[in-house]
Amino acid sequence: MEQELVAAALTVARARGRDVADVPLAAIAAAAGMSRSTLLRRLGGTRGPLDDAVRRAGVDPGGRPPARERAIAAAASLIAEQGLGATTLDAVAAAADCALPTLHGLFEGRDGLLTAVFDRFGPLPDLEALAADPPDDLCELLREVHRAIISAFAREPRVLPAIFADACGRPGGPGQAMLKAMVPRTTESLRALLSPHIEAGRLQPLPFPMLVQLLLGPIVTHMLLRPTLEAAPGGELPSVDEITDTLASTYLRAVAT
């Protein structure tokens, strides 16, 4: 029976020009001469065994990522290539091959989608992971924070530079709104990282926003300007690792006790 089901699935998939995983079970059941409920019963209630049987036959069943993942990936590519202004829900729906009402249901509108993109491609995942298990050494901690920012700027597609470009070019626009929306979580992570060192007297008890600005401002500015400076005549720059060491040391000289 397994061979018959695999043959039916492959026949329908070839006829439709689709992966087996994208062919409805009802169509496979019809090709196998049974009802969909009978097919599901024989598969144990899920199509997983059928996909496994297709793999055993030497064929990749394929299948696309869920609509949410496709939408986030499509929006990230549009932001990096065309900017935030061109990243409409209609454009994302077309690029992700999903219905516009589906996007509204998944993200509750464009702002929700943009927030999900920033959460995936910005520095927050790395900063939150660092806050959960920080190094004890303060200088190494600062380097790790800088590396999180560097990784976010270098991550493909290049979402973060496009967001900053929009924020600088259109005050009050979606780029600035995205950055503002991430301030609470960013602050929470950095407070968890820096507070023990402030309480231990290793850092000056400056207003916390100032400590954050002094920490993030130089590395963000460097990453924004680095592509332009590298392209300039005589624009050979130190490696990002050297920059990280330099900025961490400079920060300590400025605010360490």
C-alpha positions as CSV (number, residue, x, y, z in Angstrom):
1,M,0.0,0.0,0.0
2,E,2.9,2.4,0.7
3,Q,4.1,2.1,-2.9
4,E,0.6,2.8,-4.3
5,L,0.3,5.9,-2.1
6,V,3.8,7.2,-3.1
7,A,3.0,6.5,-6.8
8,A,-0.3,8.4,-6.5
9,A,1.4,11.3,-4.7
10,L,4.2,11.6,-7.3
11,T,1.8,11.4,-10.2
12,V,-0.4,14.2,-8.9
13,A,2.6,16.3,-8.0
14,R,4.1,16.0,-11.4
15,A,0.8,16.7,-13.1
16,R,0.4,19.9,-11.1
17,G,4.1,20.9,-11.2
18,R,4.3,21.1,-7.4
19,D,6.2,19.5,-4.6
20,V,4.4,16.5,-3.0
21,A,4.1,18.4,0.3
22,D,2.2,21.2,-1.5
23,V,-0.4,18.8,-3.1
24,P,-3.6,18.5,-1.1
25,L,-4.3,15.2,0.5
26,A,-7.7,15.1,-1.2
27,A,-6.0,15.1,-4.6
28,I,-3.6,12.3,-3.6
29,A,-6.5,10.3,-2.1
30,A,-8.5,10.7,-5.4
31,A,-5.5,9.5,-7.4
32,A,-5.2,6.5,-5.1
33,G,-8.9,5.7,-5.4
34,M,-10.0,6.4,-1.9
35,S,-11.5,9.2,0.2
36,R,-9.5,11.8,2.0
37,S,-10.7,10.4,5.4
38,T,-9.6,6.9,4.4
39,L,-6.2,8.2,3.4
40,L,-5.8,10.1,6.6
41,R,-6.8,7.0,8.6
42,R,-4.2,4.9,6.9
43,L,-1.6,7.6,7.5
44,G,-2.4,7.8,11.2
45,G,-4.1,11.2,11.0
46,T,-1.2,13.2,9.6
47,R,0.6,13.4,6.2
48,G,4.0,13.0,7.8
49,P,4.2,9.2,7.1
50,L,3.4,9.9,3.4
51,D,6.2,12.5,3.2
52,D,8.5,10.0,4.9
53,A,7.6,7.3,2.4
54,V,8.2,9.6,-0.5
55,R,11.7,10.3,0.9
56,R,12.3,6.6,1.2
57,A,11.5,6.4,-2.5
58,G,14.3,8.8,-3.1
59,V,12.3,11.9,-3.7
60,D,12.3,15.1,-1.7
61,P,8.7,15.9,-0.8
62,G,9.5,19.6,-0.6
63,G,7.1,22.0,1.0
64,R,7.3,25.7,1.7
65,P,7.9,27.4,5.0
66,P,4.8,28.6,6.9
67,A,3.3,31.9,5.6
68,R,4.6,33.8,8.7
69,E,8.2,32.8,7.9
70,R,7.8,33.5,4.2
71,A,6.3,37.0,5.0
72,I,9.2,37.9,7.3
73,A,11.8,36.8,4.8
74,A,10.1,38.6,2.0
75,A,9.7,41.8,4.0
76,A,13.3,41.7,5.0
77,S,14.5,41.4,1.4
78,L,12.2,44.3,0.3
79,I,13.4,46.5,3.1
80,A,17.1,45.8,2.3
81,E,16.7,46.2,-1.5
82,Q,14.1,48.9,-1.9
83,G,13.7,50.6,1.5
84,L,10.9,50.8,4.1
85,G,8.7,53.0,1.8
86,A,8.4,50.2,-0.8
87,T,7.7,47.5,1.8
88,T,3.9,47.6,1.7
89,L,1.7,44.7,2.8
90,D,0.6,44.3,-0.9
91,A,4.3,44.0,-2.0
92,V,5.1,41.5,0.8
93,A,2.0,39.4,0.1
94,A,3.0,39.2,-3.6
95,A,6.7,38.3,-2.8
96,A,5.7,35.8,-0.1
97,D,2.9,34.3,-2.3
98,C,0.3,34.6,0.4
99,A,-3.0,36.4,0.7
100,L,-3.2,39.9,2.1
101,P,-5.9,38.9,4.7
102,T,-3.4,36.2,5.9
103,L,-0.8,38.9,6.6
104,H,-3.3,41.0,8.5
105,G,-4.3,38.0,10.5
106,L,-0.7,37.0,11.3
107,F,0.8,40.4,12.1
108,E,-2.2,42.7,12.7
109,G,-1.1,45.1,10.0
110,R,2.1,46.5,8.6
111,D,3.5,47.7,11.9
112,G,3.3,44.2,13.4
113,L,5.1,42.8,10.4
114,L,7.9,45.4,10.6
115,T,8.3,44.7,14.3
116,A,8.7,41.0,13.6
117,V,11.3,41.7,10.9
118,F,13.3,43.9,13.3
119,D,13.0,41.3,16.0
120,R,14.5,38.7,13.6
121,F,17.2,40.7,11.9
122,G,18.1,43.4,14.5
123,P,20.4,43.0,17.5
124,L,17.8,42.1,20.0
125,P,18.1,38.3,19.8
126,D,21.8,38.4,20.4
127,L,21.6,41.0,23.2
128,E,18.9,39.0,25.0
129,A,20.9,35.8,24.7
130,L,23.9,37.7,26.0
131,A,21.9,39.1,29.0
132,A,20.9,35.5,29.8
133,D,24.5,34.4,30.1
134,P,26.9,37.3,30.3
135,P,30.7,37.0,30.7
136,D,32.0,38.1,34.1
137,D,34.7,40.3,32.7
138,L,33.5,43.8,32.0
139,C,35.7,44.4,29.0
140,E,34.7,41.1,27.4
141,L,31.1,42.0,28.1
142,L,31.5,45.3,26.2
143,R,33.1,43.5,23.3
144,E,30.2,41.1,23.1
145,V,27.7,43.9,23.0
146,H,29.6,45.5,20.2
147,R,29.8,42.1,18.4
148,A,26.0,41.9,18.7
149,I,25.6,45.2,17.0
150,I,28.2,44.4,14.3
151,S,26.4,41.1,13.5
152,A,23.1,42.8,13.2
153,F,24.4,45.3,10.7
154,A,26.2,42.6,8.7
155,R,23.2,40.2,8.7
156,E,21.7,39.4,5.3
157,P,19.5,40.8,4.1
158,R,20.8,44.1,5.3
159,V,17.7,45.2,7.2
160,L,19.3,47.3,10.0
161,P,21.1,49.8,7.8
162,A,17.9,50.4,5.8
163,I,16.0,51.0,9.0
164,F,18.5,53.6,10.2
165,A,18.5,55.2,6.7
166,D,14.8,55.6,6.8
167,A,14.9,56.9,10.4
168,C,17.4,59.5,9.6
169,G,15.8,60.5,6.3
170,R,12.2,60.6,7.6
171,P,11.8,61.7,11.2
172,G,8.5,60.3,12.4
173,G,8.5,57.7,9.7
174,P,8.3,53.9,10.0
175,G,12.0,53.5,10.6
176,Q,12.0,55.7,13.6
177,A,8.9,54.0,14.9
178,M,10.6,50.6,14.6
179,L,13.6,51.8,16.5
180,K,11.4,53.4,19.2
181,A,9.4,50.2,19.6
182,M,12.5,48.2,20.3
183,V,13.8,50.7,23.0
184,P,12.2,49.0,26.0
185,R,13.6,45.5,25.2
186,T,17.0,46.9,24.3
187,T,17.1,48.9,27.5
188,E,16.0,45.9,29.5
189,S,18.8,43.7,28.1
190,L,21.5,46.4,28.6
191,R,20.3,47.2,32.1
192,A,20.6,43.5,33.0
193,L,24.2,43.5,31.5
194,L,25.4,46.7,33.0
195,S,23.6,47.0,36.4
196,P,25.8,44.4,38.2
197,H,28.9,46.4,37.2
198,I,27.3,49.7,38.2
199,E,26.3,48.3,41.6
200,A,29.8,46.8,42.1
201,G,31.3,50.3,41.5
202,R,33.1,49.4,38.2
203,L,31.1,51.9,36.2
204,Q,30.2,55.5,37.1
205,P,26.6,55.9,38.2
206,L,25.8,58.1,35.2
207,P,22.2,58.4,34.0
208,F,21.5,55.1,32.4
209,P,20.5,56.5,29.0
210,M,23.9,58.2,28.8
211,L,25.7,55.0,29.6
212,V,23.8,53.3,26.8
213,Q,24.5,56.2,24.3
214,L,28.2,56.1,25.1
215,L,28.2,52.3,24.6
216,L,26.2,52.0,21.4
217,G,26.6,55.4,19.7
218,P,30.2,54.8,18.5
219,I,29.7,51.3,17.1
220,V,26.4,52.1,15.4
221,T,28.0,55.2,13.8
222,H,31.0,53.2,12.7
223,M,28.9,50.4,11.1
224,L,26.7,53.0,9.3
225,L,29.7,54.8,7.9
226,R,32.0,51.8,7.3
227,P,30.8,50.9,3.8
228,T,31.2,54.5,2.6
229,L,34.7,54.9,4.3
230,E,35.9,51.6,2.8
231,A,35.0,52.7,-0.7
232,A,36.8,56.0,-0.3
233,P,40.4,56.4,-1.7
234,G,42.8,55.3,1.0
235,G,39.8,54.0,3.0
236,E,41.5,50.9,4.4
237,L,40.0,50.5,7.9
238,P,40.9,48.3,10.9
239,S,39.0,45.0,11.1
240,V,35.8,45.0,13.1
241,D,37.5,43.0,15.8
242,E,40.1,45.7,16.2
243,I,37.4,48.3,16.2
244,T,35.6,46.4,18.9
245,D,38.7,46.2,21.1
246,T,39.3,49.9,20.6
247,L,35.8,51.0,21.4
248,A,35.5,48.7,24.4
249,S,38.8,50.2,25.8
250,T,37.6,53.7,25.1
251,Y,34.3,53.2,26.8
252,L,36.1,51.9,29.9
253,R,38.4,54.9,30.0
254,A,35.4,57.2,29.8
255,V,33.1,55.6,32.3
256,A,35.0,53.1,34.5
257,T,35.8,54.1,38.0
